[in-house]
Amino acid sequence: MFKKTKGLFLGLVVLFLFPSVAPGQAVFLVRKALGLISHVADQTHGHETASVLLEADADKVFAAAKRIIRKKPENEILSTNESDRSISFRHAGLAITIKVVRLQDDLTQVLVVSSGKNTPQDTDYVVNGILRICKEVGSNCWLPNE
């Protein structure tokens, strides 16, 4: 009987503690991930994906991305979707799409997907594009090896 009561008590403690601990843990993890550029290159298929979490307004981040893309005359804009905050363009044989997602009021995810030749210069272009966006909106971004 005592073991059942002890087990029930322990179960209730766990049940009540974890909901209050989980949000704090999530906030801690998000803070650690802010500005960290995650990059994946699939050299077999020629696709690349890069993303970053920013503490910035999504509309301002999207506006900065559009300005940066339009500044370069070698970029050919294929489509822009203001409501979806996405823009697709072509750069030197690369098809690139940038999507800006509002996660919270001042928490934004930038996702960049490209397909093409997948050379080191292409990888540099995609990652440097994210770094330019970060600089434009005043966020500190870095690569995992920095």
N, C-alpha and C positions, 0 to 999 in steps of 0.2 A: 504493500500500500504506500509506504513512504517513497519507494522508488518511482511509482506512478505519479505521485504528487510532485516530486522533485523534477521529473521529466516534463510534466505539464507546466510547471513554473518556468523551467529553463526555456521551453518552447515559446511561452508567452513573452518572456524577456527578449528573445531573439526576434520574434515577430514585431514587437514594438520598437526595438532599437534600430533595426535595419532600414525601415522607411525614413527615419530621420538622419541616418548616416549616409545613405546613398546619394542624396542631392549634394551634400557637402563634398563627397568623393568626386562626383561628376564635375562640380565647379573646379575642384583642384586639378583634375585631369585636363579640362578645357584650358585653364590658365597656363598649364605646362605646354600645351599644344599651340597656343597662340603664336603665330609668326613662323612656325616650323613648316617648311616646304616639303611636302611628301611627293616623291617623284617615282613613277614606274615606267620603264621602257620595255616594250615587247618587240625585240629586234627581229623576231621571226616574221611577224605580220606587219611591222612598220608602224605601230601605234605607240603613242606616249600619252601619259596622263600625269598631271601635276595638280596639286591642290594645296590650299593654305587657309587657315582660319585667321580672320582679322577682327580686331576690336574697332570697327568702323561701320558707318551707315552703308547699307547695300546700294542705295541709289547713288551715293557719292563714289563708291568703288566702281560701279558700272560706268558712271560718267567719266571717271579717270581712265578706265580701260578703253572706252571709245576714243577719247582724246589721243591716247598713246598710239592706238592702231591707225587712226586717221592722219597722224603726223608723218607717218612713213609712206612716201609715194609708191613704194614697191608693194604695199599691201593692197590687195583687191578685196573690198568688202563684198561678200556674197549675200548675207542677210543679217538683219538686225530685228530683234523682238524685244521691244521696250518693256512690255508687261511681264515677260519671262526673264528679263535681264540677261539675254544671250546675244552673242554676236559671232557670226562665222565669217572667216576671211581666208584668203589664200596668200601665202608668202613663199616665194621661190620653190614651188612644187609641193609645199606643205598645205594641207587643208587643216585649219585650226578653228576650234570653237571654244569660246569662253562663256561660262555661265556663272553668274553671281547670285548666290542664294542668301536671303535674309533668314538667319536662324533665330535671332532675337533682335531687339531694337538696335543694339550696337554690336552684334556678333554676326559676322558675315563669312561665308565660305566662297572662295574663288576656285573654280574647277576649270582646268584647261585640258582639252583633248586634241591631239594632232595625229594626222596620218600622212605618210609620205615615205621619204627615203630612210628616215631614222638614222641619220649620221650624227656624229658628235656636235656638229654645228647646229643641227636641228634641235638637239637636246638643249644646247646653250641658249638658243633663241627662245624656246618655251620657258625655261627656268628664268632667264633674264627678263622676260616679259612679266612674269609674276613679281620679280624683284622691283621692276619699274613701277608696277601698280602699287606695291607696298610703299615705295618711296613717295609716290604722288599723293597718297592719302595719309602719309605721316606715320605709317606702321613699321615696326622693326621686324624684318623677316630674315630668316637664315636657313641654310641647308643643314642636314643632320651632321655632316662632317666638319662643320665650322666650329 
